[in-house]
Structure formats: C-alpha cells, structure tokens
C-alpha cells in the first residue's frame, strides 16, 4: 500500500512539471528565434523535474554532426560532447530509440565508458534523456534530438520522472515546432526583401548606364554582367558601386568618369 508521503511527493512533482508545461504553452505563442526558444526550453526543464541540476538539448541535424544547441550548465556540454565523439551515450540512445533513457552513471561504465568518465568528472550521478520531435503528431515527425536532464544525486530519477519528462517534451516539441515555423517564415521574408532590394539597385544602375552611355536596357544589363564577370563580384555589388560613385561629390571628374572608375576598379 502506498504511504501518504509517497502520494504527497508524487503530487508535488506533478505540480512542478505542470507549472513548467504551462510556461511552455505561453512560449508557443512567442515570436522568437529558434535558438532563444531552445534556451528557454532548457531553462524551464530544470524547474520541471525535481533533483535536476542541469539540462542540455542535443540536436541531430539531417546533414551534419550532433551538437548541443542549448544548456543551463556549460560543464554538461562536455558530457554531451563525449557522447557525440564516441557515437554512443544516453542522449543519442534516447534520440535513436525515440523513448526516454534513464541512467545511473555508476552502473554504465561497460556500456558507455566515454560518457561515464565525463559524467563523473563533472559530478553527474544520474541522467534522464527524452527524444524531442517536431511537426504534427504521427510516425513521420521529424527528429530534433533529445532533452537531457543531469543530476548530481544517484537516486534522482525514477519511472515517474520518465513520464513527467515525456509530458514535458511533448509541450517542448510544440514550442520548438512553432519557433521553427516562425523562423522559416521570417527567413523567407528576409530573403524576399533582399531580393527586391537587389533588383531595385540593379535596375537603378541600368538606368544610369542607359542615360550616360545612350544604351538600351539589354545593352546596359550586358554591361553590368560583363563587369561582374571581369571583376569576379556579384552583379549587385557592381550596381552598388555605380550608384555610390554617383553619390560621391568630386569636383574634378564628371559623372561618367566616376562611373567608369567604379566599374573598372577591382
């Protein structure tokens, strides 16, 4: 029969995690860069699990090496890094198996010696890693990596904590998904703005060349392209140089000469 103290302890732990999940729900509506959201997820996770001393977030890119994208204690980054270098350890195991991995450090030396050595060096005695997925719920959700909880207490985590971390990572994954979508939208808008700005500057430079050298639109553009190739610089840079030459006040040379100089200078 479960004693009263155990029930109270479970209620306290559940309440702590629930408050952290509620904080993540507010984070889902925030328009912030992905790296800032990951950092806030890590900071919230430390408060979500009792006996958690530090949290890191491992990211597994589709094309690239695993790395730690957020952390609350820089010492734990080294513990993560030893796992990436050896290709094994609880943070990678959780990501690959897509399920929580709970570890007591002292009993895992044969299985993950590199991880155990790094963990002991930084006083880590127990860890709990859970997978982080983004996208809509389903088997095709994209893997982000894992959320890794570190403790300096050997008895820190149990099966109840596994379920709490699983609950937390569901909310965290939603916040990360929203942050990714927001950042992708922002990046797309920025790219469009740059493209429109570049097009405007190139069109202005074409207009200058047409007026100064009595060219048609195709001839002016061909002139820009040739200078771009000869100087091995982008078309946009050539156009900027032309417009900048016109903006400079130089009483000794005329507009056409200043443009000639801008187009021929390396």
Buried (B, 14 or more C-beta within 10 A) or exposed (E): EEEEEEEEEEEEBBEBBBEBBEBBEEBBEEEBEBEBBBBBBBBBBBBBBBBBBBBBBBBBEEEEEBBBBBBBBEBBBEBBBBBBEBEBBBBBBBBBEBEBBBBEBEEBEEEBBBBBEBBBEBEBBBBBBBBBBBBEEEEEBEBBBBBBBBBBEEEBBBEBBBEBBEBBBBBBBBBBBBBBEBBEEEEEEEEEEEEEEBEEBBBBBBEBBBEBEEBEEEEBBEBBEEBBEEBEBEBBBBBBBBBEBBEEEEEEEEEBEBBBBBBEEE
